[in-house]
């Protein structure tokens, strides 16, 4: 013999209460989407800023390396060989 557990039924809601709950649910979801969209927009801006700083740092490093006498000699040698092949 199995015992039946008593089910607890929620108090009946009026039609107005149900409509308000639905409407509050919709407004809550809209508000959540708006907050999430704003949060994502801020992250995108921050990611662009970090990417720009990284690109500038890499460009500065590249310029420093290319201004070195060893690298200039190598690049000049490559250009001279390329021009010699063309003649």
C-alpha positions, 0 to 999 in steps of 0.5 A, a space after each residue: 500500500 502506497 501513501 499519497 503525499 498531500 499536494 499543496 496547491 497555491 492560492 488561486 490568483 485573480 485574472 488581474 494578478 496573473 496579468 500583472 505577473 506576466 507583465 512584470 516577467 516581460 518587463 524583467 526580461 527586457 530590463 535584463 536584456 538591456 543591462 546585458 547589452 550595456 555590459 557587452 557594449 562596455 566590454 567591446 570598448 575595453 577590448 578595442 582599447 586593449 587591442 589598440 594599445 597592444 598594436 601600438 606597443 608592437 609597432 614601437 617594438 618593430 620600429 626599434 628593431 628595424 632601426 638597429 644597424 644589424 637589421 638595416 644591413 640585412 634588409 639592405 643586402 636583401 634589397 641589393 640582391 633583389 635589384 641585382 637579379 632584376 638587371 
